[in-house]
Amino acid sequence: MTESGKTKQAKAGEKVGPGKYVCIDCGREIKIDSVDKDLVKCPTCACETYDCFPITHIRPDVKTPDDAKHPPKR
Ligand SMILES: [Zn+2]
């Protein structure tokens, strides 16, 4: 089943992979840059549910969210 157009949600404690996670309660952004990191509870309001914005344009030479914003020249 595809959910195009719908924002995916993630819960605290899941291994969610690299991306940006926004608390559905207070809007706090959590950035995950490693595949091994668990999503933690929101440090601001202890909410456990986040909207999920995975990094979509992964290239072999783009390994961090920062690289994605400023792709290295080939
Ligand atoms: Zn929050």
N, CA, C, O and the ligand as a Tripos MOL2 file, in Angstrom:
@<TRIPOS>MOLECULE
protein
  297   295    75     0     0
PROTEIN
NO_CHARGES

@<TRIPOS>ATOM
      1 N           0.8490   -1.2000    0.0000 N.3       1 MET1
      2 CA          0.0000    0.0000    0.0000 C.3       1 MET1
      3 C           0.8810    1.2460    0.0000 C.2       1 MET1
      4 O           1.7830    1.3710    0.8290 O.2       1 MET1
      5 N           0.6310    2.1360   -0.8960 N.am      2 THR2
      6 CA          1.3890    3.3780   -0.9110 C.3       2 THR2
      7 C           0.5480    4.5000   -0.3230 C.2       2 THR2
      8 O          -0.6740    4.5360   -0.4660 O.2       2 THR2
      9 N           1.2340    5.4020    0.3340 N.am      3 GLU3
     10 CA          0.5400    6.5300    0.9390 C.3       3 GLU3
     11 C           1.0970    7.8370    0.3840 C.2       3 GLU3
     12 O           1.5440    8.6960    1.1430 O.2       3 GLU3
     13 N           1.0720    7.9810   -0.8940 N.am      4 SER4
     14 CA          1.6360    9.1920   -1.4740 C.3       4 SER4
     15 C           0.8120   10.4070   -1.0630 C.2       4 SER4
     16 O          -0.4190   10.3890   -1.0790 O.2       4 SER4
     17 N           1.5300   11.4540   -0.6970 N.am      5 GLY5
     18 CA          0.8480   12.6630   -0.3000 C.3       5 GLY5
     19 C           0.5380   12.7130    1.1720 C.2       5 GLY5
     20 O           0.2280   13.7790    1.7040 O.2       5 GLY5
     21 N           0.6150   11.5720    1.8480 N.am      6 LYS6
     22 CA          0.3150   11.5510    3.2730 C.3       6 LYS6
     23 C           1.6200   11.4740    4.0580 C.2       6 LYS6
     24 O           2.5160   10.7020    3.7140 O.2       6 LYS6
     25 N           1.7190   12.2650    5.0990 N.am      7 THR7
     26 CA          2.9310   12.2560    5.8970 C.3       7 THR7
     27 C           2.9850   11.0000    6.7410 C.2       7 THR7
     28 O           2.0250   10.6470    7.4260 O.2       7 THR7
     29 N           4.1190   10.3370    6.6800 N.am      8 LYS8
     30 CA          4.3010    9.1560    7.5150 C.3       8 LYS8
     31 C           4.5600    9.5740    8.9480 C.2       8 LYS8
     32 O           5.0940   10.6540    9.1990 O.2       8 LYS8
     33 N           4.1890    8.7340    9.8750 N.am      9 GLN9
     34 CA          4.4720    9.0300   11.2710 C.3       9 GLN9
     35 C           5.3730    7.9600   11.8600 C.2       9 GLN9
     36 O           5.3710    6.8040   11.4380 O.2       9 GLN9
     37 N           6.1450    8.3900   12.8520 N.am     10 ALA10
     38 CA          7.0460    7.4720   13.5270 C.3      10 ALA10
     39 C           6.8670    7.6170   15.0250 C.2      10 ALA10
     40 O           6.4840    8.6780   15.5170 O.2      10 ALA10
     41 N           7.1480    6.5440   15.7430 N.am     11 LYS11
     42 CA          7.0060    6.5780   17.2030 C.3      11 LYS11
     43 C           8.3580    6.4840   17.8680 C.2      11 LYS11
     44 O           9.2890    5.8810   17.3350 O.2      11 LYS11
     45 N           8.4580    7.0870   19.0380 N.am     12 ALA12
     46 CA          9.6800    7.0150   19.8200 C.3      12 ALA12
     47 C          10.0250    5.5550   20.0970 C.2      12 ALA12
     48 O           9.1430    4.7330   20.3460 O.2      12 ALA12
     49 N          11.3120    5.2480   20.0490 N.am     13 GLY13
     50 CA         11.7510    3.8920   20.3000 C.3      13 GLY13
     51 C          11.9810    3.1060   19.0330 C.2      13 GLY13
     52 O          12.6000    2.0420   19.0640 O.2      13 GLY13
     53 N          11.4790    3.6270   17.8910 N.am     14 GLU14
     54 CA         11.7160    2.9380   16.6350 C.3      14 GLU14
     55 C          13.0700    3.3440   16.0620 C.2      14 GLU14
     56 O          13.5400    4.4630   16.2670 O.2      14 GLU14
     57 N          13.6780    2.4170   15.3460 N.am     15 LYS15
     58 CA         14.8570    2.7710   14.5560 C.3      15 LYS15
     59 C          14.3500    3.2720   13.2180 C.2      15 LYS15
     60 O          13.9070    2.5010   12.3670 O.2      15 LYS15
     61 N          14.4290    4.5890   13.0560 N.am     16 VAL16
     62 CA         13.7000    5.1970   11.9540 C.3      16 VAL16
     63 C          14.5620    5.5170   10.7430 C.2      16 VAL16
     64 O          14.0400    5.7540    9.6530 O.2      16 VAL16
     65 N          15.8820    5.5260   10.9260 N.am     17 GLY17
     66 CA         16.7350    5.8770    9.8090 C.3      17 GLY17
     67 C          16.8980    7.3800    9.6740 C.2      17 GLY17
     68 O          16.1760    8.1560   10.3000 O.2      17 GLY17
     69 N          17.8570    7.7800    8.8460 N.am     18 PRO18
     70 CA         18.1710    9.1950    8.7200 C.3      18 PRO18
     71 C          16.9870   10.0050    8.2080 C.2      18 PRO18
     72 O          16.2380    9.5600    7.3390 O.2      18 PRO18
     73 N          16.8350   11.1870    8.7570 N.am     19 GLY19
     74 CA         15.7560   12.0490    8.3060 C.3      19 GLY19
     75 C          15.4220   13.0930    9.3440 C.2      19 GLY19
     76 O          16.1190   13.2610   10.3450 O.2      19 GLY19
     77 N          14.3260   13.7920    9.0730 N.am     20 LYS20
     78 CA         13.8780   14.8300    9.9870 C.3      20 LYS20
     79 C          12.5630   14.3780   10.5920 C.2      20 LYS20
     80 O          11.6930   13.8670    9.8870 O.2      20 LYS20
     81 N          12.4190   14.5620   11.8840 N.am     21 TYR21
     82 CA         11.2120   14.1400   12.5920 C.3      21 TYR21
     83 C          10.6510   15.3230   13.3540 C.2      21 TYR21
     84 O          11.3690   15.9810   14.1080 O.2      21 TYR21
     85 N           9.3790   15.5930   13.1600 N.am     22 VAL22
     86 CA          8.7620   16.7690   13.7710 C.3      22 VAL22
     87 C           7.6730   16.3140   14.7370 C.2      22 VAL22
     88 O           6.7330   15.6220   14.3450 O.2      22 VAL22
     89 N           7.8070   16.7050   15.9940 N.am     23 CYS23
     90 CA          6.8370   16.3600   17.0290 C.3      23 CYS23
     91 C           5.4450   16.8360   16.6150 C.2      23 CYS23
     92 O           5.2680   18.0000   16.2580 O.2      23 CYS23
     93 N           4.4560   15.9390   16.6620 N.am     24 ILE24
     94 CA          3.1160   16.3350   16.2360 C.3      24 ILE24
     95 C           2.4630   17.2600   17.2550 C.2      24 ILE24
     96 O           1.4890   17.9450   16.9460 O.2      24 ILE24
     97 N           3.0040   17.2760   18.4740 N.am     25 ASP25
     98 CA          2.3900   18.0780   19.5260 C.3      25 ASP25
     99 C           2.9120   19.5050   19.5630 C.2      25 ASP25
    100 O           2.1300   20.4560   19.5700 O.2      25 ASP25
    101 N           4.2490   19.6600   19.5870 N.am     26 CYS26
    102 CA          4.8150   20.9930   19.7710 C.3      26 CYS26
    103 C           5.6310   21.4540   18.5740 C.2      26 CYS26
    104 O           6.0780   22.6010   18.5410 O.2      26 CYS26
    105 N           5.8350   20.5810   17.5890 N.am     27 GLY27
    106 CA          6.5270   20.9960   16.3790 C.3      27 GLY27
    107 C           8.0380   20.9940   16.4860 C.2      27 GLY27
    108 O           8.7320   21.4890   15.5980 O.2      27 GLY27
    109 N           8.5400   20.4430   17.5610 N.am     28 ARG28
    110 CA          9.9900   20.3660   17.7340 C.3      28 ARG28
    111 C          10.6120   19.4320   16.6990 C.2      28 ARG28
    112 O          10.1100   18.3340   16.4580 O.2      28 ARG28
    113 N          11.7070   19.8790   16.0920 N.am     29 GLU29
    114 CA         12.3750   19.0670   15.0780 C.3      29 GLU29
    115 C          13.4800   18.2350   15.6910 C.2      29 GLU29
    116 O          14.2980   18.7370   16.4620 O.2      29 GLU29
    117 N          13.4970   16.9640   15.3460 N.am     30 ILE30
    118 CA         14.5880   16.0840   15.7370 C.3      30 ILE30
    119 C          15.2490   15.6210   14.4520 C.2      30 ILE30
    120 O          14.5710   15.1900   13.5190 O.2      30 ILE30
    121 N          16.5540   15.7070   14.4020 N.am     31 LYS31
    122 CA         17.2500   15.2060   13.2230 C.3      31 LYS31
    123 C          17.9790   13.9240   13.5730 C.2      31 LYS31
    124 O          18.6970   13.8450   14.5700 O.2      31 LYS31
    125 N          17.7820   12.9390   12.7450 N.am     32 ILE32
    126 CA         18.4840   11.6680   12.9140 C.3      32 ILE32
    127 C          19.4310   11.5240   11.7250 C.2      32 ILE32
    128 O          19.0230   11.6380   10.5700 O.2      32 ILE32
    129 N          20.7080   11.2710   12.0320 N.am     33 ASP33
    130 CA         21.6660   11.2000   10.9360 C.3      33 ASP33
    131 C          22.3270    9.8280   10.8340 C.2      33 ASP33
    132 O          23.2450    9.6310   10.0390 O.2      33 ASP33
    133 N          21.8560    8.8890   11.6420 N.am     34 SER34
    134 CA         22.4600    7.5660   11.6230 C.3      34 SER34
    135 C          21.3730    6.5010   11.5920 C.2      34 SER34
    136 O          20.3090    6.6690   12.1890 O.2      34 SER34
    137 N          21.6480    5.4010   10.8900 N.am     35 VAL35
    138 CA         20.6440    4.3430   10.8040 C.3      35 VAL35
    139 C          20.4830    3.6000   12.1140 C.2      35 VAL35
    140 O          19.4850    2.9090   12.3180 O.2      35 VAL35
    141 N          21.4710    3.7380   13.0170 N.am     36 ASP36
    142 CA         21.4220    3.0010   14.2780 C.3      36 ASP36
    143 C          20.7030    3.7400   15.3950 C.2      36 ASP36
    144 O          20.4530    3.1720   16.4580 O.2      36 ASP36
    145 N          20.3690    5.0040   15.1590 N.am     37 LYS37
    146 CA         19.7920    5.8050   16.2320 C.3      37 LYS37
    147 C          18.3090    5.5160   16.4070 C.2      37 LYS37
    148 O          17.5560    5.4130   15.4390 O.2      37 LYS37
    149 N          17.9070    5.3860   17.6790 N.am     38 ASP38
    150 CA         16.4870    5.2990   17.9850 C.3      38 ASP38
    151 C          15.9060    6.6960   18.0550 C.2      38 ASP38
    152 O          16.5760    7.6510   18.4470 O.2      38 ASP38
    153 N          14.6540    6.7940   17.6700 N.am     39 LEU39
    154 CA         13.9470    8.0560   17.8790 C.3      39 LEU39
    155 C          13.6160    8.1430   19.3700 C.2      39 LEU39
    156 O          13.1100    7.1890   19.9600 O.2      39 LEU39
    157 N          13.9090    9.2970   19.9680 N.am     40 VAL40
    158 CA         13.6310    9.4690   21.3960 C.3      40 VAL40
    159 C          12.3500   10.2800   21.5810 C.2      40 VAL40
    160 O          11.8550   10.9250   20.6580 O.2      40 VAL40
    161 N          11.8410   10.2220   22.7930 N.am     41 LYS41
    162 CA         10.6830   11.0570   23.1170 C.3      41 LYS41
    163 C          11.0360   12.5280   22.9380 C.2      41 LYS41
    164 O          12.1890   12.9230   23.1140 O.2      41 LYS41
    165 N          10.0590   13.3200   22.5960 N.am     42 CYS42
    166 CA         10.2760   14.7450   22.4060 C.3      42 CYS42
    167 C          10.8490   15.3560   23.6810 C.2      42 CYS42
    168 O          10.2450   15.2380   24.7470 O.2      42 CYS42
    169 N          12.0120   16.0100   23.5820 N.am     43 PRO43
    170 CA         12.6160   16.6110   24.7730 C.3      43 PRO43
    171 C          11.7870   17.7590   25.3420 C.2      43 PRO43
    172 O          11.9630   18.1270   26.5030 O.2      43 PRO43
    173 N          10.9160   18.3100   24.5680 N.am     44 THR44
    174 CA         10.1240   19.4480   25.0310 C.3      44 THR44
    175 C           8.8360   19.0180   25.7220 C.2      44 THR44
    176 O           8.5220   19.5010   26.8100 O.2      44 THR44
    177 N           8.0850   18.1030   25.0890 N.am     45 CYS45
    178 CA          6.7650   17.7970   25.6490 C.3      45 CYS45
    179 C           6.5660   16.3060   25.9150 C.2      45 CYS45
    180 O           5.4790   15.8940   26.3180 O.2      45 CYS45
    181 N           7.6140   15.4810   25.6930 N.am     46 ALA46
    182 CA          7.5580   14.0440   25.9620 C.3      46 ALA46
    183 C           6.5560   13.3070   25.0930 C.2      46 ALA46
    184 O           6.1870   12.1720   25.3940 O.2      46 ALA46
    185 N           6.1200   13.9360   24.0310 N.am     47 CYS47
    186 CA          5.2620   13.2590   23.0640 C.3      47 CYS47
    187 C           6.0750   12.1720   22.3480 C.2      47 CYS47
    188 O           7.2820   12.3180   22.1550 O.2      47 CYS47
    189 N           5.4120   11.0960   21.9610 N.am     48 GLU48
    190 CA          6.1460    9.9890   21.3490 C.3      48 GLU48
    191 C           5.8650    9.8210   19.8710 C.2      48 GLU48
    192 O           6.3610    8.8840   19.2460 O.2      48 GLU48
    193 N           5.0810   10.7100   19.3110 N.am     49 THR49
    194 CA          4.7440   10.5600   17.9040 C.3      49 THR49
    195 C           5.2850   11.7310   17.0860 C.2      49 THR49
    196 O           5.1440   12.8950   17.4620 O.2      49 THR49
    197 N           5.8970   11.3940   15.9750 N.am     50 TYR50
    198 CA          6.5020   12.4010   15.1170 C.3      50 TYR50
    199 C           6.0030   12.2470   13.6930 C.2      50 TYR50
    200 O           5.7210   11.1410   13.2320 O.2      50 TYR50
    201 N           5.8960   13.3840   12.9990 N.am     51 ASP51
    202 CA          5.7790   13.3290   11.5550 C.3      51 ASP51
    203 C           7.1590   13.0750   10.9860 C.2      51 ASP51
    204 O           8.1670   13.5670   11.4940 O.2      51 ASP51
    205 N           7.1760   12.3140    9.9450 N.am     52 CYS52
    206 CA          8.3850   11.7350    9.4070 C.3      52 CYS52
    207 C           8.7420   12.3980    8.0740 C.2      52 CYS52
    208 O           7.9310   12.4090    7.1480 O.2      52 CYS52
    209 N           9.9570   12.9510    7.9780 N.am     53 PHE53
    210 CA         10.3970   13.4840    6.6930 C.3      53 PHE53
    211 C          11.7220   12.8370    6.3180 C.2      53 PHE53
    212 O          12.7850   13.4240    6.5180 O.2      53 PHE53
    213 N          11.6570   11.6450    5.7820 N.am     54 PRO54
    214 CA         12.8940   10.9450    5.4710 C.3      54 PRO54
    215 C          13.6910   11.6890    4.4080 C.2      54 PRO54
    216 O          13.1410   12.4250    3.5890 O.2      54 PRO54
    217 N          14.9910   11.4780    4.4450 N.am     55 ILE55
    218 CA         15.8390   12.0660    3.4170 C.3      55 ILE55
    219 C          15.6040   11.3070    2.1190 C.2      55 ILE55
    220 O          15.8060   10.0940    2.0500 O.2      55 ILE55
    221 N          15.1830   12.0180    1.1120 N.am     56 THR56
    222 CA         14.7450   11.3200   -0.0970 C.3      56 THR56
    223 C          15.7950   11.2830   -1.1890 C.2      56 THR56
    224 O          15.8940   10.2980   -1.9200 O.2      56 THR56
    225 N          16.5780   12.3400   -1.3080 N.am     57 HIS57
    226 CA         17.5320   12.3040   -2.4180 C.3      57 HIS57
    227 C          18.9110   11.8780   -1.9460 C.2      57 HIS57
    228 O          19.8440   12.6770   -1.8750 O.2      57 HIS57
    229 N          19.0090   10.6240   -1.6330 N.am     58 ILE58
    230 CA         20.2850   10.0570   -1.2180 C.3      58 ILE58
    231 C          21.1220    9.7570   -2.4600 C.2      58 ILE58
    232 O          20.6630    9.0870   -3.3850 O.2      58 ILE58
    233 N          22.3280   10.2510   -2.4660 N.am     59 ARG59
    234 CA         23.2820    9.9000   -3.5080 C.3      59 ARG59
    235 C          24.4620    9.2440   -2.8390 C.2      59 ARG59
    236 O          24.6920    9.4450   -1.6470 O.2      59 ARG59
    237 N          25.2170    8.4590   -3.5890 N.am     60 PRO60
    238 CA         26.3550    7.7720   -2.9530 C.3      60 PRO60
    239 C          27.3370    8.7380   -2.3120 C.2      60 PRO60
    240 O          28.0040    8.3890   -1.3380 O.2      60 PRO60
    241 N          27.4320    9.9560   -2.8520 N.am     61 ASP61
    242 CA         28.3830   10.9010   -2.2830 C.3      61 ASP61
    243 C          27.7070   11.8650   -1.3140 C.2      61 ASP61
    244 O          28.3350   12.8150   -0.8460 O.2      61 ASP61
    245 N          26.4490   11.6310   -1.0150 N.am     62 VAL62
    246 CA         25.7370   12.4680   -0.0480 C.3      62 VAL62
    247 C          25.3650   11.5900    1.1380 C.2      62 VAL62
    248 O          24.4620   10.7580    1.0510 O.2      62 VAL62
    249 N          26.0750   11.7880    2.2550 N.am     63 LYS63
    250 CA         25.8830   10.8690    3.3760 C.3      63 LYS63
    251 C          25.2480   11.5180    4.5820 C.2      63 LYS63
    252 O          24.7630   10.8200    5.4730 O.2      63 LYS63
    253 N          25.2390   12.8260    4.6330 N.am     64 THR64
    254 CA         24.6670   13.5190    5.7740 C.3      64 THR64
    255 C          23.6240   14.5250    5.3020 C.2      64 THR64
    256 O          23.6390   14.9490    4.1470 O.2      64 THR64
    257 N          22.7180   14.9060    6.2030 N.am     65 PRO65
    258 CA         21.7240   15.9270    5.8240 C.3      65 PRO65
    259 C          22.3890   17.2140    5.3590 C.2      65 PRO65
    260 O          21.8410   17.9420    4.5320 O.2      65 PRO65
    261 N          23.5700   17.4880    5.8940 N.am     66 ASP66
    262 CA         24.2840   18.6870    5.4920 C.3      66 ASP66
    263 C          24.7840   18.5850    4.0540 C.2      66 ASP66
    264 O          24.7270   19.5500    3.2920 O.2      66 ASP66
    265 N          25.2710   17.4070    3.7010 N.am     67 ASP67
    266 CA         25.7010   17.1870    2.3200 C.3      67 ASP67
    267 C          24.5270   17.3370    1.3630 C.2      67 ASP67
    268 O          24.6810   17.8330    0.2470 O.2      67 ASP67
    269 N          23.3650   16.9090    1.8080 N.am     68 ALA68
    270 CA         22.1970   16.9870    0.9470 C.3      68 ALA68
    271 C          21.8540   18.4310    0.6220 C.2      68 ALA68
    272 O          21.3600   18.7360   -0.4640 O.2      68 ALA68
    273 N          22.1200   19.3110    1.5710 N.am     69 LYS69
    274 CA         21.8370   20.7250    1.3440 C.3      69 LYS69
    275 C          22.9220   21.3630    0.4710 C.2      69 LYS69
    276 O          22.6470   22.2660   -0.3200 O.2      69 LYS69
    277 N          24.1480   20.8840    0.6270 N.am     70 HIS70
    278 CA         25.2530   21.4210   -0.1630 C.3      70 HIS70
    279 C          25.9910   20.2620   -0.8120 C.2      70 HIS70
    280 O          27.0560   19.8610   -0.3430 O.2      70 HIS70
    281 N          25.4390   19.7300   -1.8750 N.am     71 PRO71
    282 CA         26.0400   18.5270   -2.4690 C.3      71 PRO71
    283 C          27.4720   18.8000   -2.9230 C.2      71 PRO71
    284 O          27.7550   19.8330   -3.5290 O.2      71 PRO71
    285 N          28.3580   17.8760   -2.6260 N.am     72 PRO72
    286 CA         29.7380   18.0480   -3.0770 C.3      72 PRO72
    287 C          29.8060   18.0450   -4.5940 C.2      72 PRO72
    288 O          29.0580   17.3400   -5.2710 O.2      72 PRO72
    289 N          30.7180   18.8480   -5.1060 N.am     73 LYS73
    290 CA         30.8800   18.8790   -6.5650 C.3      73 LYS73
    291 C          31.5780   17.6240   -7.0210 C.2      73 LYS73
    292 O          32.4650   17.1090   -6.3400 O.2      73 LYS73
    293 N          31.1760   17.1370   -8.1710 N.am     74 ARG74
    294 CA         31.8340   15.9600   -8.7290 C.3      74 ARG74
    295 C          33.0250   16.3720   -9.5870 C.2      74 ARG74
    296 O          33.7100   15.5150  -10.1450 O.2      74 ARG74
    297 ZN          6.9100   17.8900   21.4530 Zn       75 ZN75
@<TRIPOS>BOND
     1     1     2 1
     2     2     3 1
     3     3     4 2
     4     3     5 am
     5     5     6 1
     6     6     7 1
     7     7     8 2
     8     7     9 am
     9     9    10 1
    10    10    11 1
    11    11    12 2
    12    11    13 am
    13    13    14 1
    14    14    15 1
    15    15    16 2
    16    15    17 am
    17    17    18 1
    18    18    19 1
    19    19    20 2
    20    19    21 am
    21    21    22 1
    22    22    23 1
    23    23    24 2
    24    23    25 am
    25    25    26 1
    26    26    27 1
    27    27    28 2
    28    27    29 am
    29    29    30 1
    30    30    31 1
    31    31    32 2
    32    31    33 am
    33    33    34 1
    34    34    35 1
    35    35    36 2
    36    35    37 am
    37    37    38 1
    38    38    39 1
    39    39    40 2
    40    39    41 am
    41    41    42 1
    42    42    43 1
    43    43    44 2
    44    43    45 am
    45    45    46 1
    46    46    47 1
    47    47    48 2
    48    47    49 am
    49    49    50 1
    50    50    51 1
    51    51    52 2
    52    51    53 am
    53    53    54 1
    54    54    55 1
    55    55    56 2
    56    55    57 am
    57    57    58 1
    58    58    59 1
    59    59    60 2
    60    59    61 am
    61    61    62 1
    62    62    63 1
    63    63    64 2
    64    63    65 am
    65    65    66 1
    66    66    67 1
    67    67    68 2
    68    67    69 am
    69    69    70 1
    70    70    71 1
    71    71    72 2
    72    71    73 am
    73    73    74 1
    74    74    75 1
    75    75    76 2
    76    75    77 am
    77    77    78 1
    78    78    79 1
    79    79    80 2
    80    79    81 am
    81    81    82 1
    82    82    83 1
    83    83    84 2
    84    83    85 am
    85    85    86 1
    86    86    87 1
    87    87    88 2
    88    87    89 am
    89    89    90 1
    90    90    91 1
    91    91    92 2
    92    91    93 am
    93    93    94 1
    94    94    95 1
    95    95    96 2
    96    95    97 am
    97    97    98 1
    98    98    99 1
    99    99   100 2
   100    99   101 am
   101   101   102 1
   102   102   103 1
   103   103   104 2
   104   103   105 am
   105   105   106 1
   106   106   107 1
   107   107   108 2
   108   107   109 am
   109   109   110 1
   110   110   111 1
   111   111   112 2
   112   111   113 am
   113   113   114 1
   114   114   115 1
   115   115   116 2
   116   115   117 am
   117   117   118 1
   118   118   119 1
   119   119   120 2
   120   119   121 am
   121   121   122 1
   122   122   123 1
   123   123   124 2
   124   123   125 am
   125   125   126 1
   126   126   127 1
   127   127   128 2
   128   127   129 am
   129   129   130 1
   130   130   131 1
   131   131   132 2
   132   131   133 am
   133   133   134 1
   134   134   135 1
   135   135   136 2
   136   135   137 am
   137   137   138 1
   138   138   139 1
   139   139   140 2
   140   139   141 am
   141   141   142 1
   142   142   143 1
   143   143   144 2
   144   143   145 am
   145   145   146 1
   146   146   147 1
   147   147   148 2
   148   147   149 am
   149   149   150 1
   150   150   151 1
   151   151   152 2
   152   151   153 am
   153   153   154 1
   154   154   155 1
   155   155   156 2
   156   155   157 am
   157   157   158 1
   158   158   159 1
   159   159   160 2
   160   159   161 am
   161   161   162 1
   162   162   163 1
   163   163   164 2
   164   163   165 am
   165   165   166 1
   166   166   167 1
   167   167   168 2
   168   167   169 am
   169   169   170 1
   170   170   171 1
   171   171   172 2
   172   171   173 am
   173   173   174 1
   174   174   175 1
   175   175   176 2
   176   175   177 am
   177   177   178 1
   178   178   179 1
   179   179   180 2
   180   179   181 am
   181   181   182 1
   182   182   183 1
   183   183   184 2
   184   183   185 am
   185   185   186 1
   186   186   187 1
   187   187   188 2
   188   187   189 am
   189   189   190 1
   190   190   191 1
   191   191   192 2
   192   191   193 am
   193   193   194 1
   194   194   195 1
   195   195   196 2
   196   195   197 am
   197   197   198 1
   198   198   199 1
   199   199   200 2
   200   199   201 am
   201   201   202 1
   202   202   203 1
   203   203   204 2
   204   203   205 am
   205   205   206 1
   206   206   207 1
   207   207   208 2
   208   207   209 am
   209   209   210 1
   210   210   211 1
   211   211   212 2
   212   211   213 am
   213   213   214 1
   214   214   215 1
   215   215   216 2
   216   215   217 am
   217   217   218 1
   218   218   219 1
   219   219   220 2
   220   219   221 am
   221   221   222 1
   222   222   223 1
   223   223   224 2
   224   223   225 am
   225   225   226 1
   226   226   227 1
   227   227   228 2
   228   227   229 am
   229   229   230 1
   230   230   231 1
   231   231   232 2
   232   231   233 am
   233   233   234 1
   234   234   235 1
   235   235   236 2
   236   235   237 am
   237   237   238 1
   238   238   239 1
   239   239   240 2
   240   239   241 am
   241   241   242 1
   242   242   243 1
   243   243   244 2
   244   243   245 am
   245   245   246 1
   246   246   247 1
   247   247   248 2
   248   247   249 am
   249   249   250 1
   250   250   251 1
   251   251   252 2
   252   251   253 am
   253   253   254 1
   254   254   255 1
   255   255   256 2
   256   255   257 am
   257   257   258 1
   258   258   259 1
   259   259   260 2
   260   259   261 am
   261   261   262 1
   262   262   263 1
   263   263   264 2
   264   263   265 am
   265   265   266 1
   266   266   267 1
   267   267   268 2
   268   267   269 am
   269   269   270 1
   270   270   271 1
   271   271   272 2
   272   271   273 am
   273   273   274 1
   274   274   275 1
   275   275   276 2
   276   275   277 am
   277   277   278 1
   278   278   279 1
   279   279   280 2
   280   279   281 am
   281   281   282 1
   282   282   283 1
   283   283   284 2
   284   283   285 am
   285   285   286 1
   286   286   287 1
   287   287   288 2
   288   287   289 am
   289   289   290 1
   290   290   291 1
   291   291   292 2
   292   291   293 am
   293   293   294 1
   294   294   295 1
   295   295   296 2
@<TRIPOS>SUBSTRUCTURE
     1 MET1         2 RESIDUE 1 A MET
     2 THR2         6 RESIDUE 1 A THR
     3 GLU3        10 RESIDUE 1 A GLU
     4 SER4        14 RESIDUE 1 A SER
     5 GLY5        18 RESIDUE 1 A GLY
     6 LYS6        22 RESIDUE 1 A LYS
     7 THR7        26 RESIDUE 1 A THR
     8 LYS8        30 RESIDUE 1 A LYS
     9 GLN9        34 RESIDUE 1 A GLN
    10 ALA10       38 RESIDUE 1 A ALA
    11 LYS11       42 RESIDUE 1 A LYS
    12 ALA12       46 RESIDUE 1 A ALA
    13 GLY13       50 RESIDUE 1 A GLY
    14 GLU14       54 RESIDUE 1 A GLU
    15 LYS15       58 RESIDUE 1 A LYS
    16 VAL16       62 RESIDUE 1 A VAL
    17 GLY17       66 RESIDUE 1 A GLY
    18 PRO18       70 RESIDUE 1 A PRO
    19 GLY19       74 RESIDUE 1 A GLY
    20 LYS20       78 RESIDUE 1 A LYS
    21 TYR21       82 RESIDUE 1 A TYR
    22 VAL22       86 RESIDUE 1 A VAL
    23 CYS23       90 RESIDUE 1 A CYS
    24 ILE24       94 RESIDUE 1 A ILE
    25 ASP25       98 RESIDUE 1 A ASP
    26 CYS26      102 RESIDUE 1 A CYS
    27 GLY27      106 RESIDUE 1 A GLY
    28 ARG28      110 RESIDUE 1 A ARG
    29 GLU29      114 RESIDUE 1 A GLU
    30 ILE30      118 RESIDUE 1 A ILE
    31 LYS31      122 RESIDUE 1 A LYS
    32 ILE32      126 RESIDUE 1 A ILE
    33 ASP33      130 RESIDUE 1 A ASP
    34 SER34      134 RESIDUE 1 A SER
    35 VAL35      138 RESIDUE 1 A VAL
    36 ASP36      142 RESIDUE 1 A ASP
    37 LYS37      146 RESIDUE 1 A LYS
    38 ASP38      150 RESIDUE 1 A ASP
    39 LEU39      154 RESIDUE 1 A LEU
    40 VAL40      158 RESIDUE 1 A VAL
    41 LYS41      162 RESIDUE 1 A LYS
    42 CYS42      166 RESIDUE 1 A CYS
    43 PRO43      170 RESIDUE 1 A PRO
    44 THR44      174 RESIDUE 1 A THR
    45 CYS45      178 RESIDUE 1 A CYS
    46 ALA46      182 RESIDUE 1 A ALA
    47 CYS47      186 RESIDUE 1 A CYS
    48 GLU48      190 RESIDUE 1 A GLU
    49 THR49      194 RESIDUE 1 A THR
    50 TYR50      198 RESIDUE 1 A TYR
    51 ASP51      202 RESIDUE 1 A ASP
    52 CYS52      206 RESIDUE 1 A CYS
    53 PHE53      210 RESIDUE 1 A PHE
    54 PRO54      214 RESIDUE 1 A PRO
    55 ILE55      218 RESIDUE 1 A ILE
    56 THR56      222 RESIDUE 1 A THR
    57 HIS57      226 RESIDUE 1 A HIS
    58 ILE58      230 RESIDUE 1 A ILE
    59 ARG59      234 RESIDUE 1 A ARG
    60 PRO60      238 RESIDUE 1 A PRO
    61 ASP61      242 RESIDUE 1 A ASP
    62 VAL62      246 RESIDUE 1 A VAL
    63 LYS63      250 RESIDUE 1 A LYS
    64 THR64      254 RESIDUE 1 A THR
    65 PRO65      258 RESIDUE 1 A PRO
    66 ASP66      262 RESIDUE 1 A ASP
    67 ASP67      266 RESIDUE 1 A ASP
    68 ALA68      270 RESIDUE 1 A ALA
    69 LYS69      274 RESIDUE 1 A LYS
    70 HIS70      278 RESIDUE 1 A HIS
    71 PRO71      282 RESIDUE 1 A PRO
    72 PRO72      286 RESIDUE 1 A PRO
    73 LYS73      290 RESIDUE 1 A LYS
    74 ARG74      294 RESIDUE 1 A ARG
    75 ZN75       297 GROUP 0 **** ****
